[in-house]
Amino acid sequence: MQQTPPNQDKADHTPDATGRRTFLAKGLLGTLALALGGSAVNLKSLQAAAQSGSLKPAAFSMQGKHPDLVVLSDRPWNVETPPHLLDDRVTPTDRVFIRNNGLPPGKVDAASWTLTIEGESARTKKVFTLAELQSKFKHYTYQLQLECGGNGRAEFSPPGKGNQWGNGAVYCSEWTGVRVKDVLEAAGIKPDAVYVAYYGKDVHLSGDTSKVPISRGVPIKKALEDESLIAWAINGKAIPEMHGYPLRVVFGGWPASASGKWVDRIVVRNKVHDGPKMNKGSYMVPARPIPPGAPAPDDKDMRIIESMPVRSLITYPKTGAIVKGKKTLQVRGHAWAGDLEVKEIHVSTDFGATWQKCELEKPVNRLAWQHWKTQVKFPSTGYFEVWARATDTAGASQPMVVPAWNPGGYLNNACHRIAIQIA
């Protein structure tokens, strides 16, 4: 259920519409000027359009998605959720971020969809229809948190390679399906099993059907956890096309790239999986610190990202809020810590000089994010920042600055900050 921001906070989140249109028009004008080579005639026409307000960028529009999501790329689709739209305890499907490596498959017939289990370390090859998966195995439902390995990439300097995500490439929705381990055990697992990986029916950007856009996986131990699912439903409904309809895997707490979409094959490997996006620095960080801007080391000097680091998000109020007539404000959000739990969370309104402990809930199940809240009292009117810092059960806390630079711009878990004006 969506939370409604409390009215007593009187936080004005509405940007000046005229100013925003002018800013966007000017930005688009500059882009078009470059594309047109600075032609005076064209620029004059564009300037008139900008001033009239008729020159506007196209709004984001995708069936089943919130219109305020932010598009980073459209081939493939990479779409981010602003933090204030993640205020719900369970993320609504229309607010789930999109991270694709290829193109969604064409027309999908769920009735004829099959899942094949095979690989060097599978005792037998098994093929299940979706109906057989749903009828032969026990169903499980969990809230599972997924985060892009590059969430926060935009804060690295120099920039990491890839889409420049802000802080909204994360969510926690409710997934329903069968356990990976139950399906694997039906095929049989050999003692030498090391890794479990997926293949899906997404299409390579080139259109070449012989090329696989992405095929990743997890160690056998992670695959056999109770919460590791082969899922067909999100928030009680069929998974939307853009998120993997009709079948996908979900491995909570690890980079979301491990949770493959449109899955039709799962392989049990006797070695670390070597599919596309499992090498050449993809979802890997240096095994030892390197200077900012340094060349990427060889894969042998890199490590594959596994459990994600501790992190938190402020979801209310929206950054830029103007609070009128009072100096006390409710602040809330979520926190998570990969395979671990969050032990405590603090906020600061004086740039980290002092910290205030927040009320923190336990997760509803393992690998779900945790909700937190507090009341913040500001000492005066003026400009303030609220920072959030979570600490996990192993004692690791979020850094106040962007952590170790890496070529892929992965694992930025610096404190999330929002700006507040007390009027």
KOLFI-727197 format. One line per field, with one value per residue (C-alpha): x, y, z; residue number from 1; residue in one letter. Coordinates in pm, 1 decimal, decimal comma. Each point is the difference from the previous one (the first is absolute). Example, Ala and Ser with C-alpha at 12.3 -4.5 7.8 and 13.67 -1.06 7.14 Angstrom:
<rs>
X	(1230,0_137,0)
Y	(-450,0_344,0)
Z	(780,0_-66,0)
num	(1_2)
residuo	(A_S)
</rs>
This chain:
<rs>
X	(0,0_134,5_88,7_-142,5_241,0_-130,0_-177,4_130,8_352,0_-114,4_283,0_-41,8_138,8_-141,0_267,9_-64,9_-162,7_95,5_361,2_24,4_-137,5_245,3_291,9_-95,3_-63,5_335,8_176,2_-171,5_68,1_371,6_-2,1_-184,7_233,4_295,7_-178,5_-85,8_348,8_-106,7_-209,3_-124,7_-331,3_-77,7_114,6_-229,2_-298,2_98,7_43,6_-353,6_-132,2_184,6_-137,8_-353,4_23,0_-85,3_340,6_-20,5_178,2_-223,6_-127,2_79,8_-286,3_-5,2_-304,3_-6,6_280,2_-14,0_44,5_257,1_260,9_321,4_125,7_376,3_-13,5_-265,8_207,9_16,3_-246,3_162,0_-243,7_52,0_-245,3_41,0_48,4_-322,5_-198,4_145,1_-179,0_-231,0_88,3_-37,7_98,7_-293,7_77,8_-46,1_291,4_247,7_308,9_86,8_346,3_28,6_306,6_-184,1_-345,4_-308,6_-104,9_-282,2_-343,6_10,5_-235,7_6,9_-195,3_284,4_288,5_246,9_287,0_290,8_233,2_334,1_377,4_317,9_-105,3_-365,7_-59,6_-273,7_-149,1_-351,7_-253,1_-300,0_-287,1_-112,0_-314,9_212,1_212,6_-315,1_-162,4_291,9_181,7_-95,8_-52,2_185,1_-47,4_269,5_73,8_343,1_219,7_183,3_252,8_198,1_372,6_48,0_-251,1_160,0_246,8_-62,3_184,1_335,9_270,7_117,8_-323,1_-19,9_-87,1_-369,8_-335,7_35,3_-244,3_-92,1_-131,3_-322,2_113,5_-136,0_-332,7_-161,3_-307,0_-184,8_91,9_-186,1_136,9_179,9_336,6_296,8_129,8_-322,2_13,0_373,8_-43,8_-262,9_272,6_268,3_312,6_343,9_248,6_230,5_-259,1_154,8_-231,9_-359,0_-66,1_-290,0_-65,6_-295,5_-179,9_90,6_146,3_348,0_1,6_148,6_-300,3_232,4_-184,4_327,5_123,9_-102,8_-30,3_50,1_33,1_101,3_-44,1_89,5_203,0_-183,3_-35,2_-193,2_-215,4_-106,3_-118,0_-369,2_-61,3_148,1_-299,9_-107,0_-282,6_-305,1_-172,4_87,7_-230,8_-260,3_-21,5_177,7_343,7_-25,6_173,1_274,4_86,9_27,8_-343,1_-80,0_289,1_313,8_237,7_31,3_306,0_-62,5_283,8_237,0_43,0_-326,2_185,7_18,0_-380,6_-54,2_-317,4_-192,0_180,7_-39,5_315,8_189,2_340,0_180,9_372,2_311,1_186,7_-67,1_-240,2_162,1_-302,4_-29,1_33,1_192,0_337,3_185,9_-67,5_-378,9_-140,8_354,3_215,6_377,3_124,9_228,2_-59,0_105,9_29,9_-300,2_13,2_249,0_-41,8_-206,8_213,0_-11,3_-285,3_240,5_52,2_-372,1_-268,1_-359,9_-254,3_-202,8_-188,0_-72,3_130,2_-204,6_-201,0_-300,1_-240,1_-200,0_-341,9_-183,1_13,4_99,7_327,9_-52,4_-300,0_-89,4_-137,3_-200,9_-104,9_180,5_347,4_-84,2_-36,1_-60,5_266,1_-27,0_134,8_141,9_331,3_153,8_327,4_26,7_-3,7_14,8_-245,0_23,6_72,4_-59,3_-40,7_79,1_-71,1_197,1_-107,5_341,7_203,4_104,2_119,9_-264,7_-237,4_-348,3_-111,8_-318,1_-275,9_75,5_-230,8_106,1_-35,8_-326,5_212,5_366,0_129,7_-280,4_90,9_-70,7_-206,6_119,9_-130,4_78,9_-99,8_262,8_9,9_176,8_170,2_-109,8_-142,0_222,5_153,9_77,3_98,5_-120,0_247,6_-82,6_256,7_-75,2_213,2_-28,5_16,0_369,5_74,2_59,0_-145,4_-63,3_282,0_-74,0_187,0_-1,5_199,6_285,3_-4,9_-33,5_-25,5_-356,9_-131,6_-134,3_-88,6_-37,5_-165,7_78,8_-255,3_-312,9_-68,1_-300,0_-31,2_-257,1_-92,0_-152,9_-197,0)
Y	(0,0_341,7_224,8_352,0_268,8_153,2_331,0_159,8_12,3_266,2_-88,7_166,9_-240,8_175,3_153,6_327,6_-123,2_300,4_-9,4_-371,2_36,9_279,5_-202,7_-307,2_204,2_174,4_-332,5_-150,6_315,8_-33,5_-363,0_78,1_291,6_-235,3_-249,1_272,4_145,7_332,8_117,6_351,9_-51,8_-323,1_136,6_299,4_-227,4_-224,1_299,3_112,6_-348,7_-13,9_335,4_-98,0_-318,4_-216,4_-168,0_-277,6_-332,9_-303,3_-129,9_-357,3_-228,8_-376,9_-209,9_-98,6_237,5_323,4_304,9_162,3_-272,0_126,7_-148,7_-53,8_-189,2_-155,3_-256,4_-194,1_143,7_131,7_200,6_130,8_65,0_329,7_-75,7_169,2_-243,0_-290,3_99,4_-305,4_-284,2_-241,9_155,5_17,2_-155,3_329,1_144,0_-282,9_120,8_-155,1_-131,9_-200,7_-114,8_-109,3_33,3_-174,8_-305,4_32,9_-144,0_-241,1_-296,0_-91,4_-320,7_-139,2_146,2_-255,4_4,9_-236,7_-110,7_-132,8_49,0_-192,1_-36,6_-88,8_-374,5_3,0_245,9_105,1_210,5_154,9_199,0_300,6_-192,2_-290,9_231,3_142,4_-338,0_-223,4_223,1_188,6_372,9_261,7_375,4_233,8_369,6_18,6_304,9_42,8_271,7_69,9_-46,3_345,5_179,4_333,2_-12,1_367,7_107,0_-147,4_233,4_-62,4_-168,1_-377,1_-176,1_-55,2_165,9_283,8_-118,9_225,6_-170,7_-151,3_-326,3_-202,6_-140,8_-261,2_-172,0_-321,1_-299,3_-329,4_-318,5_-321,2_-44,0_-42,3_-279,2_-203,7_9,4_-76,2_-292,5_-142,9_-20,7_-102,4_192,4_-158,2_47,7_206,7_275,7_346,6_248,9_34,2_228,5_108,0_52,6_203,1_78,9_367,5_109,2_139,4_368,1_-95,2_-216,6_-297,5_-294,5_-193,8_258,2_-0,4_347,3_-118,6_-329,5_25,3_-204,2_-62,1_-255,0_-320,9_99,9_315,0_-186,9_-250,9_256,9_-14,9_350,4_-66,7_-23,5_-85,9_252,3_63,1_269,8_337,5_162,7_-268,2_41,1_-141,3_152,0_279,9_-46,8_253,4_-183,7_-353,0_-141,8_-279,8_-137,5_129,7_-77,2_218,5_-1,3_267,3_207,1_-53,4_222,5_-11,4_-119,4_-343,7_-15,3_-79,9_78,0_-202,0_-308,6_-321,5_-183,9_-48,6_-168,3_-162,4_57,8_-174,2_332,5_370,5_88,5_160,8_137,9_354,1_270,6_-241,7_124,4_299,8_203,9_-34,6_4,3_-27,4_229,9_7,2_-248,0_276,2_378,7_190,8_377,6_183,7_-14,3_-288,2_-265,2_-302,9_-291,7_-338,2_-224,3_-206,0_311,0_69,7_-154,7_-75,6_206,7_-219,8_123,9_372,7_244,7_168,8_293,2_219,8_230,9_302,4_-24,1_275,4_292,0_56,7_180,9_372,7_11,4_337,4_-41,8_297,5_96,1_-268,4_-131,2_-367,1_-242,1_-372,8_-170,8_-360,0_-253,4_-350,0_-173,1_-328,7_-189,5_-273,9_-340,6_163,1_209,8_364,3_39,5_373,3_320,5_362,1_335,3_323,6_357,3_158,9_-168,5_-295,8_193,7_-167,5_-290,3_-86,2_-362,9_-97,8_-250,3_-309,6_-291,8_-359,8_-139,6_-182,6_-288,4_-56,5_212,5_256,8_361,8_156,7_310,1_284,7_334,4_284,8_353,8_259,9_338,0_279,9_272,2_291,6_100,1_-33,4_-265,9_-347,9_-340,8_-325,3_-286,9_-365,3_-257,7_-370,2_-257,1_-373,9_-292,1_-50,1_355,6_157,5_349,7_209,6_241,8_372,3_38,4_-207,7_-318,9_-160,4_97,6_-280,7_2,3_-133,2_250,0_-278,2_-20,6_366,7_-19,6_351,7_165,9_113,4_372,8_222,1_379,2_174,3_369,0_100,4_320,3)
Z	(0,0_-91,6_292,4_-2,2_121,6_324,6_-62,6_317,5_-144,3_-250,1_-234,6_-338,2_-263,4_-307,9_-222,2_-173,9_-321,9_-212,1_115,5_-66,9_-353,4_-73,9_133,6_-202,9_-312,7_25,7_49,0_-300,0_-198,3_63,5_-104,3_-322,4_-71,1_8,0_-221,1_-253,3_-3,5_151,4_-296,1_77,7_-180,5_181,7_333,4_-36,2_-57,6_287,0_231,6_-79,0_68,4_331,1_112,4_-95,6_200,6_-302,8_-2,3_258,2_31,0_-34,9_334,8_100,4_-93,7_37,9_73,5_365,4_106,8_197,9_-227,1_230,5_-44,5_-158,9_-328,1_-18,0_-330,9_-220,8_-188,9_216,7_248,0_317,3_210,7_353,3_283,6_190,0_373,6_112,1_-218,7_202,2_321,1_-0,1_231,5_-291,6_-332,0_-242,5_-336,2_-182,2_201,5_-48,8_-183,7_-337,6_-82,0_-320,8_-192,6_-312,7_-150,4_140,1_-199,6_-249,9_56,7_295,1_41,4_368,3_-66,8_-210,9_203,1_132,4_247,6_-61,6_281,2_-121,8_25,0_83,9_362,7_-57,0_32,6_-263,0_-243,5_95,6_-189,3_175,5_-140,6_201,2_93,3_129,0_212,2_150,9_63,6_101,4_248,2_313,4_-46,7_206,0_34,1_129,7_-0,6_-162,5_-44,9_-330,7_-83,2_-314,7_56,8_-153,2_223,4_92,0_-291,2_-84,2_316,7_-100,6_-131,6_-262,2_-113,3_3,2_-322,8_-61,4_63,6_248,1_263,1_289,0_314,3_-132,5_-160,0_291,5_114,5_220,8_-140,1_84,4_-214,7_-39,3_-152,2_84,2_164,9_-229,6_219,9_-28,8_-379,5_-10,5_236,7_-234,9_-264,1_247,7_99,0_-26,5_287,2_-222,0_-57,0_35,9_-170,3_-120,5_-297,1_-219,0_-368,5_-121,7_-322,1_-11,5_-334,0_-56,4_-98,7_-335,7_-75,8_-48,5_156,0_35,4_252,0_365,9_159,1_357,4_187,8_362,8_313,0_362,7_197,6_83,1_366,2_-91,1_-251,8_265,6_254,2_91,8_-135,3_-346,8_-231,8_-350,9_-10,0_-216,7_206,5_150,6_254,6_-62,6_-377,0_-303,9_-55,1_-260,6_-333,3_76,3_323,5_-137,3_-86,0_36,7_209,4_167,5_285,3_309,8_226,2_263,9_145,2_-295,3_-305,2_-194,1_-312,4_166,4_-5,6_-367,7_-194,3_-262,8_128,4_-198,0_106,3_326,6_-6,9_290,3_-56,2_133,2_-16,8_35,8_-280,6_-304,8_-185,1_-142,0_270,2_224,7_-125,8_-147,9_312,4_-6,2_353,9_132,5_213,1_52,3_258,2_133,1_1,9_-310,7_-61,1_-147,5_-378,5_-12,2_-272,0_88,5_122,9_-170,0_111,6_212,6_214,6_30,2_221,2_-91,9_194,3_230,9_309,2_-33,9_263,6_272,5_-127,0_80,0_-179,4_114,7_-162,9_190,0_-35,7_-360,6_-40,5_-50,7_234,1_151,8_352,3_119,3_349,8_200,3_74,2_67,3_-287,1_-35,2_-209,2_-115,6_-245,1_-40,6_65,7_-116,7_21,7_-261,6_167,8_344,9_200,6_97,2_371,6_36,1_-195,5_80,6_-163,9_13,4_-71,7_53,7_-275,0_214,5_305,4_219,6_-57,1_124,5_31,4_-185,4_66,1_-209,9_-78,1_-47,7_-355,4_-71,7_-128,2_-74,0_-292,3_23,8_63,4_339,8_67,0_220,7_121,0_238,4_93,4_-85,8_177,5_-185,3_206,3_-216,9_-334,0_-305,3_-220,5_140,9_-125,7_152,8_-30,0_71,3_110,2_59,0_184,0_-65,7_242,5_-79,0_116,0_-343,6_-48,3_-306,4_-79,8_-4,6_-328,7_-318,2_68,8_-193,9_-366,2_-253,4_-382,0_-4,3_251,7_220,1_371,1_88,4_340,7_122,7_226,9_-178,5_40,5_-54,7_8,3_221,0_26,4_334,9_-62,4)
num	(1_2_3_4_5_6_7_8_9_10_11_12_13_14_15_16_17_18_19_20_21_22_23_24_25_26_27_28_29_30_31_32_33_34_35_36_37_38_39_40_41_42_43_44_45_46_47_48_49_50_51_52_53_54_55_56_57_58_59_60_61_62_63_64_65_66_67_68_69_70_71_72_73_74_75_76_77_78_79_80_81_82_83_84_85_86_87_88_89_90_91_92_93_94_95_96_97_98_99_100_101_102_103_104_105_106_107_108_109_110_111_112_113_114_115_116_117_118_119_120_121_122_123_124_125_126_127_128_129_130_131_132_133_134_135_136_137_138_139_140_141_142_143_144_145_146_147_148_149_150_151_152_153_154_155_156_157_158_159_160_161_162_163_164_165_166_167_168_169_170_171_172_173_174_175_176_177_178_179_180_181_182_183_184_185_186_187_188_189_190_191_192_193_194_195_196_197_198_199_200_201_202_203_204_205_206_207_208_209_210_211_212_213_214_215_216_217_218_219_220_221_222_223_224_225_226_227_228_229_230_231_232_233_234_235_236_237_238_239_240_241_242_243_244_245_246_247_248_249_250_251_252_253_254_255_256_257_258_259_260_261_262_263_264_265_266_267_268_269_270_271_272_273_274_275_276_277_278_279_280_281_282_283_284_285_286_287_288_289_290_291_292_293_294_295_296_297_298_299_300_301_302_303_304_305_306_307_308_309_310_311_312_313_314_315_316_317_318_319_320_321_322_323_324_325_326_327_328_329_330_331_332_333_334_335_336_337_338_339_340_341_342_343_344_345_346_347_348_349_350_351_352_353_354_355_356_357_358_359_360_361_362_363_364_365_366_367_368_369_370_371_372_373_374_375_376_377_378_379_380_381_382_383_384_385_386_387_388_389_390_391_392_393_394_395_396_397_398_399_400_401_402_403_404_405_406_407_408_409_410_411_412_413_414_415_416_417_418_419_420_421_422_423)
residuo	(M_Q_Q_T_P_P_N_Q_D_K_A_D_H_T_P_D_A_T_G_R_R_T_F_L_A_K_G_L_L_G_T_L_A_L_A_L_G_G_S_A_V_N_L_K_S_L_Q_A_A_A_Q_S_G_S_L_K_P_A_A_F_S_M_Q_G_K_H_P_D_L_V_V_L_S_D_R_P_W_N_V_E_T_P_P_H_L_L_D_D_R_V_T_P_T_D_R_V_F_I_R_N_N_G_L_P_P_G_K_V_D_A_A_S_W_T_L_T_I_E_G_E_S_A_R_T_K_K_V_F_T_L_A_E_L_Q_S_K_F_K_H_Y_T_Y_Q_L_Q_L_E_C_G_G_N_G_R_A_E_F_S_P_P_G_K_G_N_Q_W_G_N_G_A_V_Y_C_S_E_W_T_G_V_R_V_K_D_V_L_E_A_A_G_I_K_P_D_A_V_Y_V_A_Y_Y_G_K_D_V_H_L_S_G_D_T_S_K_V_P_I_S_R_G_V_P_I_K_K_A_L_E_D_E_S_L_I_A_W_A_I_N_G_K_A_I_P_E_M_H_G_Y_P_L_R_V_V_F_G_G_W_P_A_S_A_S_G_K_W_V_D_R_I_V_V_R_N_K_V_H_D_G_P_K_M_N_K_G_S_Y_M_V_P_A_R_P_I_P_P_G_A_P_A_P_D_D_K_D_M_R_I_I_E_S_M_P_V_R_S_L_I_T_Y_P_K_T_G_A_I_V_K_G_K_K_T_L_Q_V_R_G_H_A_W_A_G_D_L_E_V_K_E_I_H_V_S_T_D_F_G_A_T_W_Q_K_C_E_L_E_K_P_V_N_R_L_A_W_Q_H_W_K_T_Q_V_K_F_P_S_T_G_Y_F_E_V_W_A_R_A_T_D_T_A_G_A_S_Q_P_M_V_V_P_A_W_N_P_G_G_Y_L_N_N_A_C_H_R_I_A_I_Q_I_A)
</rs>
